[in-house]
Amino acid sequence: MTLPNFADIEAASGRIAGRVLRTPAVRSDGLSRATGADIVLKLENLQATGAFKERGAANRLALLTPEEAARGVIAMSAGNHAQAVARHAHLLGVSATIVMPKFTPSTKVTRTASWGARVVLHGESLAEAAAHAHHLAETEGLVFIHPYDDAGIIAGQGTMALELLQDFPDLDVLVIPIGGGGLLAGCATAARAMKPGIEILGVEVEAYSAMVQRMAGQPVSVGGQTIAEGIAVRDVGEMPLEILKTLGIEILIVSEASVERGVGMLAEGAKMVTEGAGAAALAAVLQYPDRFAGKRVGLPVSGGNIDARILANTLQRNLLRDGRMLRLVLEMPDRPGMLGDIATRIGDEGGNILEVAHHRLFSSPTVQAAQLEVMIEARDAAHGSFIESKLREAYIVRRL
């Protein structure tokens, strides 16, 4: 197994120039003030397909021999790798087949097909789709393009850190999300060559900590729902695993709540739309603030392909966590004027009523009483608590 080195990453940088956006790296004042670290963002969500996967795909496909290009390529992915391979195959005039699990959202299927790729929906899991992709590669003579366990892919992904450290050579820490490990492996290789003393940390979400388990020599046990589906990987790459072991890379595990906070903070504090996986690096800073306080920290916004409904729900959940949105249940006498009195009390204190549900028959302890469920928007947690205290002066109140 020949692992990519810094020379490979430098060569990849020249190879993909003009085909992949050299994304801006910007310091975020809002996130820096909110976290106590000096935050620099690498905006990979601005790539043509919305994610860093462009880099690896562009480099790997540029390395095809004329004979391989004539045969065509095949890849398995439920998301960003699929679109990246389809796009760069199209740009090179190479036929591409993409195998996607049957559960893949239709928007991702449509986007992938829009680059001229043949899309095959197969299997109820990523593993089943991968097995079918390997079968098609064998029977049809196609070149399989692995999403992360490939030296060309890893070298291409490493160009992200190359650019980031060229723009901000004074970074103290680099924090990179881990799915299969290709991005972290490539970036760690580049960063250690360019700045040997830099701290490099990987990030996995708690339901999918496969790399942590593999590095500890444990059997892999992962699964469950996560907003960070882009890094919800069971089988990490053997090449990335070897690179991370060799370089002694530490991996942090973050909670779902931290990832959701990261998505919300990027949207509000940095005006950046990102998917869950794209917010994982920031989630680590939020969950482990002491590790990063006072340091200049480089974070990739690694992908921006998030469903609009999931984004909206995530932002609302963050408002509830932050106390800027309250869900209260009030016990009140069932007589005229009570709704008006409650609305007046909330309005007088500057609260905004978003939603009301009035229950008379079955929820109240007596027929002489009623329950009111009300959702209130407040300026911040302190303002919300103040509104709640004013309501408690006249009513029995509990939070949902």
N, C-alpha and C positions, 0 to 999 in steps of 0.2 A: 504494500500500500504506500504509494508515493504521496506525501502530504504537500500541499501548496506552501510556498514560501513568499517572502516579501517581494522578490523579483517577479514572481508570477502575478502578484497583485499590481505591481507597477506596470507590467505588460498588459494586464487586463484593463487598467485605467486608460491606456492609449487605445486599446482595441475598441472600447465601448464609447469613446469620445464622439459626440455628435449623434449617437444613437440613444443615449440615456442622458437625462437631464442632470447637470451638475447642480444639485439642489442647494439652496441657500442654507447657511448655518447662521442663526440669529440668537442674540441674547434676549431672554424674556424677563423684562423688569417685573411684570406681574407675578410670574411664577417664582422669581427670586425672592421677592418680598414675602410671598405666601409660605415659602418653604425654609427660608433661612440659608439656602445655598445659592450660589451664583449659577443660574441655569442657562445653558446654551442648547438650543434645539436644532437638530438636523432634520429638515423638512422633507422626508421621503414620501409623505402623503401627496406631494405635488408632482410625483412621477406620472407619466401618461396613463398608466393603469392603476395609479393610486397607492403604490407600495414599492418597497426596496427590491422586490423580486426581479424587477427589470434588470438590475445589475448582473446577477448571476446568469439569467437567461440570455442576455445579450452576449456575455463573454463565452458561455458554453456553446451557443450556436455559431458564433464566429470561429470557433475552433474545429467545426466539422470539416472533414476532408470532402473533396468534391464527390467522392463515391458515397459518403454518408449523407451528404445533402441531397443527392439524387434519390436515395432510398426514402427519405422523409423521417420525421421524428415523432415520438409519442411521449406523453407525460401523463401523470396521474395527479390530480389536485382538485380540491373543492373550492379553490379560491384564487389567491393572488398569483401563485406559480402558474396556474392554468392560463390566465390572461397574459402573463409576461411571455411565456413560451409561444403562445398563439401570435402575439404581436410581433415578436422578433423573427419568428419563422416567416411571417407574412412579409416583413421588411426585406428578408433575404431571398424571398421567392422559394422557400422550402415548404413542402406540404407538412401539415401538423395534424395529429390526432390527439385529442385530449379525453381521457377517461375520467368521468366525474361520478361520485355516488348519486344514487337516485334522489337523496334528500337535498341535494344542492339547490339553493334558492334560484328561482328562474332568472332573476336579474343577472346572476353570475354566469349562468349558462348562456344567456343572450349576449352578454358582453364578450365572452370567449368566442362564441360563434361569429360575432361581428368582425373578427379579425381573419375570417376565412378558414378557421380550423374545423375539422370534423369532430363533433362532440358526441361521445358515446356515454350514455347514462347506464351505469351497471353497479349493482351491489347495494347492500344496505349499510355498509360501513366503508371507511377508507381502506381497510385491509382487503376487503373483497374487490374494491375498485382497483387497487394496486395489483392484485393477483391477475385480474383480467387484463390490465395494461401490459404486464409482463408477457402474458399469453399472446396478446396481439403483436407485441414487438417480435416475438419468436416466430409466429406463424406468418407474419407479413413482412418480416425483414426490416422492421423500423428501428431507429436508434432511440433507446430509452434515455430520457433526460430526467435524472433524479432531482427532486426539489432541494436536497441539502447534502446528500452523501456522494459528492462528486467534486473533484479538485477544481475543475473549471468553474463550477457554481460557487464554491467557497471563495476562490480568488476574486470572482466578480463582486460578491457581497463585501469583501474586504475593502473595496474601493470607497465605500462609505466612510470608514474610519480614516482612510488616507486623505480624503477631501476635508473631513472635519478637523483633523489635526493640522492640515495645511492652513486652514482658515483661523483656527484657535489653538496654536501650539502650547498655550499655557494651561490647558485643561489638567485638572488634578485627577479626575475620575471619569471613566467611561462606563455607562450602564446600558446593557444590551439585552433585549428579550430573547428567550430561547424557545423555539419550537423543536425542530430537528437538530438545531445547533449550527447550521451553516453560516448565519449572519455573525453570531458571536465568534465562531472559529476564525472566520476571515478577518473580522475587525480586530480580534485579539492579536492575530499574527501581524497585522499592519501596525497596530499601536505599539506593541512591544519592540518592533524594529525601529520605529520612528522616535519613541520616547520610552526607553526601558523602565523608567521609574513610575510610569503612570499606573494607577490602580484600575483594574478592569473587573467588573462585576456582571454576572449573568442574572437573569430574572426568569423565574417560572411561576405560574399560577398554581395555587395549592392543590387543585384537583388534578393537575397534570405536571407532576414534578419528576418526570421520567429521567431527566439528565442527572438530577441529584441522586436518584436511586441507583442509576448505572454507575456513577462515579464512586458511590459507596459500596459497590459490589452487591447490591441488593436486588431481589427480583422486582420487576416493574409492576406496580399496581396503580393504575390511574383510571379515571372515568368520572362521568357526571357532566352536568351542564355548566357552561362558563361563558361569560361575555367575551372572553379572550379566545374565541374559537380558532383564531389564526395560529395560536401556539398550543393548541390542545392536541398534542402528539404523544402517541404511545411508543413508537419505535424511533429512537433518536439515531442519528448517523454515526457510523463507526469512525469515519474520518474526523468529524467534529469532536467526538468523545476523546480520541487520541490526542488531538491538539489541545483541548482544554485540560486534560490530565498533564500533558507535558508542560504547559504554561502555568499550571497551578491556579486555575481560575476558580474563584469562589462564586457560588450561586445563592441568591436570595429567593425566598419563596414569599409570594404576596397573596393576600386574600382577595376574594371577589369584591368586597366592599372597597378595598384600596384601588382596584382597577376601575371600578365605577367612579370613584372620586377623581381618579386621574383623567378619565374621559371628560367629566364635567369641568374640572379645573382647566384643562387644555381649551375647552370650548369657551369658558368665561374669562379665564385669565390670559390666554394667549391667542384667542380667536381662531383656534385650530380645530377642525373636525377630524376625529380619529376613531378608528375601530378599537375594540378592547385590547387586542395585542399591541396596537400602536401606542397605547397609554401605559403599558406594563412597566416601562422604565421609570416613568414618573411615579407610578404606584409604589415602587421601591423607595423612592425618596420620601414619599408621604408616610409610608409605614415604618421606615427606619430613619427618622430625621437626624438622630445623633451621628449616624455614619457619614452624613453629608454636610452638616452645619459648617458654614464658612468656607466650603470648598467650591471650586469651579467645576461644574459637573456637565458633561456632554451626554445628551439624551436624544436618541432617534425618535422622531414621530414616524414610526416604521410603516404605518399604513393608515389610510383614511376611508377604507371601504366598509362603512357601517350602515346598516339598515336604518332608514329614517325613523321608523317606529321604535326601534331599540334605543336609538339616540334620545328620542323624546322621553321615553320611559326612564332612561338612566338619569337624565337631567332632573326629572321630577323626584326620583328617589333621592338624589343628592340634596334637593331642596328640603325634603323631609328630614334627612339626616342632619342638615345644617341648622335646622330650626327656622328656616325661612318660609316653611309651609307647615301648618298645623292641621291635624285631623282630630277634632274634639267631639265628644258626645256629651250633651247637656241634658240633665233631667229637669223638666219644667212643668208647672201646673198646666193642665189642659183647659185654658181659658183664653178669651180674646186678648190680643195685644202682646202676647208673649214673644212671638216671632219678631214683631217690630221692636220690642225692647232689646232683644239680643242683638239684632242688626244695628241698632243705634249705639249700643255699648261698643261694639266692634268698630263701627265707623268713627265714633268719637275719638278712639285711640289710634286711628290711622291704619287699621287693618282692612284688608280687601277680601270680601267673601267670594270664593271661587265656586263653591258647590254646597248645596244644602239638601238634606234628606230628612223628612219629617215622619216619625213613626208614632202611631197612636195605639193600634189594637193589640199587638202581640209582643212588642219589645219592652213596654213599660211595666213596672211592678204593680200598678193599680190603674183602673180605668179613669181615675181622676188626674192622671199624669200623662205626659208624652215625652218622647225622646227626640232630640234634634242632633243629627250628625252634620257637622259643618266643617268645611275646609277653608282655611284662612291663609292669606299671603301676608307675611310680615317683612320688615326691612332686614332683620337679622334675628338671631336666637334670643337676644335680650329683649327685643321688641315683642317677639312672639310670647315670651314668658310673661311680659307685662300685660299684654292683652288677656292672656289666660287668667292672670291673677285678678283682673278687673271682673271677668265673668264669674270667678269663684266667689266674689262678694255677694252674688245674688243666686247662684245656681250650683248644683252638684255637677262637677266637670271631671271627665276622665279623657286621657289621650288614647288614640288608637295607634 
